[in-house]
Amino acid sequence: MDTKIKTEISPSKIIETGMGFWASKTLLTAVNLGLFTLLAKGTLSAEEIKEHLELNERSIYDYLDALVALGFLKRKGLLETATYTNTAETDFYLDKNKATYIGGMLEMGNNRLYPFWNNLEDALKTGLPQNEVKNSNMPLFEVLYSNEQRLRQFISAMGGFQMANFTAFAKNFDFSDHKTLCDIGGAGCELSIQVSTLHPHMKCISFDLPKVSEIAKEKLEEMDFSPRINIVSGNFFNEDFPSVDIITMGNILHDWGTRDKKLLISKAYQALPKGGALVVLENLIDDDRNENVFGLLMSLNMLIETYEGYDYTASKFNRWAHEAGFVRTEVMPLIGPTSAAIAYK
């Protein structure tokens, strides 16, 4: 019996997952080096890539061929005769010169999150964050926003990472009976830009802290969207939400504990008119808690990053929304593991 079991099961998944940081760091390093941005300009040999990126010759073939085997590069030829190009996905999503670039999140993963996740065991034992706030009592966002370069990287990471979901929401939500929208925690105002671009009748507000609002204003000046997007500065815990038809929150609720989640949902309810909608874009964990791996891992990331934050299921959101007074809820699947949880007043 034991022999039969041993021949029918394989350790492959255990090994691949346990050593998954090898593949992860290989990709993250390529993003940080700008490899995919370089190859977006054209096909190059290993020697040419080595010279452009100032790499050592020792493992250049192993590194590039590992990216080929992982599915992130294409290759013709072998070793000295080989030439390399991006795949369709890496060319579309990892070229810094394209508006579709999502590498900001991967850059942050490499430069910030990767070392913090080394302390997951400590986080599980203490329940405390393991990032920049580990040895202080300062809130995460106060620490992040104290350094402009770090703040800009964070905003770029969040905006680029969610862009496809913002676009999907703007395309699929029915805006016909609405005229105004406020994006709470609007960061670089990417969601507002998508909505106002696709729905010219919509007037949008991007609401965030003053330091973030300055960066959002710079972006609007570059894109000339200011007539239909208004940047409002404030603290969404301390101030009332603007009165609008739709309130959106993109990856906001998961930053906070249950009490603050309920407070933000309640504040949205108070600001909305009858028929208005609260839209929360998150990596909702499936109700059976065994399918959305990314959502569950994102919740662990909130353990690493925050004092009380966690990701949640649609059923939990529904309960909180009904407690606040909303009469109807629904879930709109977006891209990959992300969904829009919608509550109507």
N, C-alpha and C positions, 0 to 999 in steps of 0.2 A: 504493500500500500504506500509506504513512504517513498519507495523507488519510483512508483508511477507518478506521484505528486511532483517529485523532483524533475521528472522529464517533461511535465506538462506546463510548468510555470517557468518564467524567465525573470532574471534580475534587471533586464534592460531598462525598464522604466525607473526603477530605483536608482540605478547608476546615472542615467541621463538627467534625472531631476536633481539628484544629490550633487552632481558635478555641473549642473546647469550654469553655474556662474562662469565657467570657461567660455561657453558660447555667448553669454550675456556680455561679458567684458570684451570679447572680441568685436562684437557689434558696436558697443558703446565707444570703444576706442576708435573705431573707424569713423564714427560720427564726429567725435571730438577732433580727430585729425583733419576732418574735411575731405575725406577720401571720396565720398559720393558726389560732393560738390565739384571736386576736381574731375571725376570721370564723366560728369554731366557735360563737360566741354568736348569730350571725345575719347576714343579708345586709346589706351596706353599700355606699354609693356611694363613688366615688373621693374625693370631698371629705371624707366621714366618715372614711375610712381615713387620709387625709392628716392630719386633725386628731388622731385617736387616736394615730398613730405619730409625730407631729411631723415630717412630711416637707415638703419644699419642693414647690411646685406645678409647677415647671418640667417635670419628666419623669414626673409621677405616672401619666398615662395610658399612656405608653410602658412604664413599669415593670410596671404591673398587666396590661396587654394582652400583654406578653412572657410573663408567667406563665400567661396564658390560652393563648397559642400553644404554650407548652411542655407544656401539659396539667396544670398544677398548680392552676389556678383555673377556675371557670365564670363566664360573664358573660351578662347580659341587657341589651339596649340598647347604645348606643354613645356614647363620650365623656361629655358632661355628663349624659346620661340613663342611663348604664350603672350596673348594680349587680353586685356580685361575691360569689361564694360559694366555699367549698372544694369540691374534688372529693371523691369517696368516699374515695380514698386519702389525700389530705392531711388530711381531717377525722379519719380513723382513726389515722393514724400521726404526724401533726405538730401535734396539739393537746396542749399541755403538761399539760392537766388530765385527760388520759386515760391509763390504765395501759398502753395500747398505743403510747405516744409513743416514737419512735426518734430524735427530733431531737437527743438528746444527742450522738450520734456526728457529726451534721452540724454542731452547734455547735462541737465540737472540731475538725472539719475546717476550719471557717471561722477559728476563733481560734488554732489551733495549726498544723495540717498545711498549710494553704494557703500561708503564707509559706515554710515549709520546703521545699516541693516546687519552689519557684523555684530551688533549688540542686541539682536532680536531676543536672545535668551534673557538678557538683563531686563528688557522691556516686559517680557512675559512674567518674570518673577516679581518685578516692582510695580508694573502698571504705569511706568513713567516714561516720558519721551526720551529719545536717545540722540537728538540732533543738537543744534546750536544752543538750545535752552537747557541742556542736561545739567549743567552746573550753575544754573541761575533760576530765579523764580519769574523771569520775564516771559510774557506771552510770545508764542512763535512769531506772529506777524509783526509784533513790535521789534523783535530781533531781526527778522528778514528785512524789514523796511528801514532799518537803521543804516544799511549799506546800499547805496544806490545801484552799484553794479549787480549785487545779489538780487535786489528788488527787480531790476530790469530783466535779469535772467529768469526769475520766477514768473513774471508776467508774460514774457515771451513763451515760456514753457507751457503755461496753462492755456494761453490763447491758441497756440499752434496745435497742441494736443487735442483740443476740443473743437477745432474749426470744422471738421467734417460733421460733427454732431450739431453744431450751431446751424450749419447749412441745411442739414436734414430736417431739423426742427422748423426752420424758416420756410422750407418748401412744403412741409406736410401739415403744419398746424393751420387751422381755418381762421384767418385774421379778418374775414369779411365783416364781422359784426363788431370789430374793435378798432380803435383809433390811436390808442396810446399804450406804451409799454415802458416799464422800468426794470432794468437788469440790476438786481441787488448784488453788490460785489462784482461790478462789471469789468474790473481789471482794464485791459486794453480796448474795451468796448467792441470786441469782435462780434459778439452776438447781436448787439444793436446795429452794427454795420450790415450784417447779413439780413436782418429783418427789414431795415429801411431800404436796402438795395432791392430786395425782391418784392416789397410791398410799399410803393411810393406814398400811399395814404397814411402810413404809420409814422407817428412821431415817437421817438425813443429817448429815454433817459438812462444814462449809465452812472450808477451810484456807487462810489467807493471812497476810501480815505483820501485826504488831500494829496499825499505824495503820489498815490496811484493816479489820481485825477490829472495831475500834471503830465504824466506820461501819456494818458489817453488823449489829452488835448493836443499834444504833439502829433499823435497819430492822425487825428482828425484834420489838423492843419495840412498834413501831407496829402490826405485823401479828399479834402474839400467836401466832407459830409456834414459840416457843422449846421447847415440850415434845418436838418431834421433830427439831429442827435444833440442832446443837451447833456453836458457833463456836470454832475452835481456832487459836491464833496460832503462827506459826513460819515458818522459812525452808525452803522445800521442797528446797533443795540441801543444807542442812546437817543436816536432821533426817529420821528415818525417817518414811515415810508411815504413817498409821493402818491397822490391819488391818481391812479391810472386804471386802464381796463385790464391789463395783464402785468403780472409781476413774475419775473424769472429769477432763478438762482441756479447758477452753473457750478457744481461742485462746491457749494457753500455749506449746506446742512451737515455734510459728513465731517466737517471740521470741528463740530461742537457736540457736547453731551446732550442727553435727552431733554433736560430742562431748557437749554438754549434752543434746541431744535423746535420745541413746542412754542417757545416765545417768538421765534422768527415766523413760524407758520401763522400764529395768532396775529402778529403785526401785519402780515400780508392780508389776512382776512379783513382786518379793520380798515385797511386802505382801499380795498377793492369795492366796486359797486356790485349790485345784484347782477349776476350773469358774468361777472369778471372771473379771471382764471389765475391761479398760482401754478407756475410750471417749474418743476425742479428737475434739472438734468443731472443724473447721477449714474454710477455703475451699480444699479439696483441688484442686490443679492436675490436670487430666486427664492421663493417661499420654502422650498424643500432644502435649501442651503447645500446643494451638492452639484450645481451645474456652472454657475457663474464664478469660475475660478478667479478671474481678474477682480471681480467685486470683493471676494473674500480676502484676496491678497491686498487690495487697496485698503480694506478695513484694518489689516495688520500694519499697513503703512501709516494709517492714522494713529495707531498705537505708537509707532516710532516718532511721529511728527507732533502730536498734540497731547494735551493732558486728559481730554475726555472724548475726543472725536471717534466716530466709528461709522461704517457704512451699514445699510439697513435694507430690509425687504420692502416690496410694494405694500404688503399687508400692514406693516408698521406705519408706513406713510399714510395709508388710508385711515388707520385708526387715529393718528394724530390730526389729520385734516378734519375728520368728522367731529372730533373733540373740540376743534376750533370753531366749528359751525358750518363748514363747507358741506354742501348737499350731495355732491357727486364727484367721483374720482375715476380716472382711467389711466392706463399706461400706454405710451406710444414708443415702440421700439425704435431706436435710432441706429447708430453704426456700432457693430461689434457688441461689446458688453454694456453699452450705455443705453439708457432709456430716459424718456421724459415722463415723470409722474405728474399728473395734472389734476388739480382740485378746482371745482367750480363753485362759486358762491351763489 
